[in-house]
């Protein structure tokens, strides 16, 4: 990622809030989506430039295209999987990059034609290398980045933490403390 590029983050959970922070750290312009205007306000406070409520704007991919002058974003942090991948591919620019990190949304139809026609790189990400982890930690330290922690639960309350995560009410990470 380079300064001045554009990034689309889907949702406001832990991965997406970290992605927003890292993108801003590198000088990118961030388009953030969420199901909640309250969460979008928090994303804006973290540095998101464009805010899209995907409940009130179900065609959020078309909104991204409108906001980018029909060019699309350079990078998409795709956490939805099958349920959102087609829209992410529509929202990314020709030659852009989609980092497929999660599979939170079910359903959806996937047609690989847009990957071919746009020359998009789709990269599945599970866990990076040790070197990448060390580089990330140096960047966090140098930039004094603080993770967004929504709520902390005691280990004995792990079930409640998982139920809270399933509710989708969180913004950022949920921590279970031992």
C-alpha positions in Angstrom: 0.0 0.0 0.0 1.2 3.5 -0.8 0.2 6.9 0.4 -2.7 8.3 -1.6 -4.2 4.9 -2.5 -7.7 4.0 -1.5 -8.9 1.2 0.7 -12.4 -0.2 1.3 -13.0 -1.9 4.7 -16.1 -4.0 5.2 -17.7 -3.7 8.6 -16.2 -2.4 11.8 -15.1 -5.5 13.6 -11.6 -6.2 14.8 -10.0 -7.0 11.4 -11.6 -4.0 9.7 -10.9 -1.5 12.4 -7.2 -2.6 12.4 -7.2 -2.4 8.6 -8.6 1.2 8.8 -5.8 2.2 11.3 -3.1 0.6 9.2 -4.4 2.2 6.0 -4.4 5.6 7.6 -1.0 5.0 9.0 0.3 4.5 5.4 -1.5 7.6 4.1 -4.4 5.8 2.3 -7.9 7.2 1.9 -10.4 4.9 3.6 -13.9 4.0 2.6 -15.6 2.2 5.5 -18.8 0.3 5.6 -21.0 -0.7 8.5 -24.6 -1.6 9.4 -24.7 1.2 11.9 -24.4 5.0 11.7 -23.1 4.9 15.3 -20.3 2.6 14.3 -19.6 4.7 11.2 -19.1 7.7 13.5 -16.5 5.7 15.4 -14.8 4.7 12.1 -14.7 8.4 11.1 -13.1 9.2 14.5 -10.4 6.6 13.6 -9.8 8.4 10.3 -12.2 6.9 7.7 -12.8 9.4 4.9 -16.0 8.0 3.3 -18.7 6.3 5.3 -21.3 3.9 3.9 -24.1 2.3 5.8 -24.7 -1.0 4.0 -28.2 -1.4 5.5 -29.5 1.9 4.1 -27.3 1.6 1.0 -27.5 -2.1 0.0 -25.7 -1.4 -3.3 -22.7 -0.1 -1.4 -20.4 -1.3 -4.2 -22.1 1.2 -6.5 -21.7 3.9 -3.9 -18.0 3.2 -3.7 -17.8 3.6 -7.5 -19.7 6.9 -7.3 -17.4 8.2 -4.6 -14.3 7.2 -6.6 -15.5 8.7 -9.9 -16.3 5.2 -11.3 -12.6 4.2 -10.8 -13.0 1.9 -7.8 -10.7 1.5 -4.8 -7.1 0.2 -4.9 -7.5 -2.3 -2.1 -10.5 -4.1 -0.5 -10.2 -5.8 2.9 -12.8 -8.5 2.3 -14.1 -10.1 5.5 -17.5 -11.2 4.2 -16.5 -14.0 1.8 -19.1 -15.5 -0.5 -21.8 -13.0 0.7 -19.9 -9.9 -0.2 -17.1 -10.9 -2.6 -19.1 -10.0 -5.8 -19.7 -6.5 -4.6 -16.1 -6.1 -3.5 -15.0 -7.1 -6.9 -17.3 -4.5 -8.4 -15.9 -1.8 -6.0 -12.2 -2.5 -6.7 -10.4 -0.7 -9.6 -9.0 -2.4 -12.7 -5.7 -4.0 -11.5 -6.7 -3.6 -7.9 -6.3 -5.9 -4.9 -8.8 -7.8 -2.8 -7.5 -9.3 0.4 -9.8 -12.2 1.3 -9.6 -12.4 5.0 -12.9 -13.6 6.3 -16.0 -15.6 5.5 -18.6 -13.9 7.7 -21.4 -13.4 5.2 -23.1 -16.4 3.6 -24.9 -16.7 0.3 -24.1 -14.5 -2.6 -23.2 -15.6 -6.1 -19.6 -15.6 -7.3 -18.7 -15.1 -10.9 -15.0 -15.0 -11.6 -15.4 -13.0 -14.8 -14.9 -9.7 -13.0 -11.5 -10.9 -11.7 -10.4 -11.7 -15.3 -11.9 -8.6 -16.9 -10.4 -6.2 -14.3 -7.2 -8.0 -13.8 -7.8 -8.0 -10.0 -5.5 -9.8 -7.6 -7.5 -11.8 -5.0 -5.3 -12.9 -2.2 -6.4 -15.3 0.5 -5.0 -14.3 3.9 -5.0 -16.6 6.9 -1.8 -16.0 8.8 1.3 -14.0 7.7 4.9 -14.9 8.2 6.9 -14.2 11.3 8.7 -11.5 9.4 5.4 -9.8 8.5 4.3 -10.1 12.1 7.5 -8.4 13.3 7.2 -5.7 10.7 3.6 -5.0 11.8 4.6 -4.8 15.4 7.4 -2.3 14.6 4.9 -0.2 12.7 2.5 -0.3 15.6 5.2 0.7 18.0 6.7 3.5 15.9 3.3 5.0 15.2 2.0 4.4 18.7 -1.1 2.7 17.3 -3.6 1.5 19.9 -5.9 -1.3 19.0 -9.6 -0.6 19.2 -11.0 -2.7 22.1 -14.8 -2.7 22.4 -15.2 -4.8 25.5 -13.2 -7.0 27.8 -14.6 -10.2 29.3 -13.2 -12.4 32.1 -12.3 -15.9 31.0 -15.2 -17.3 33.0 -17.5 -15.2 30.8 -16.1 -16.5 27.4 -19.6 -17.7 26.4 -21.0 -14.2 26.9 -18.1 -12.8 24.9 -18.8 -15.2 22.0 -22.5 -14.3 22.1 -21.6 -10.6 22.0 -19.4 -11.2 19.0 -22.2 -13.1 17.3 -24.6 -10.2 17.9 -22.4 -8.0 15.7 -22.8 -5.1 18.2 -19.1 -4.7 18.7 -16.8 -2.1 17.2 -13.2 -3.3 17.1 -11.9 -6.2 19.1 -13.4 -8.3 21.9 -10.9 -9.4 24.5 -11.2 -12.4 26.8 -8.9 -11.9 29.8 -7.4 -14.9 31.6 
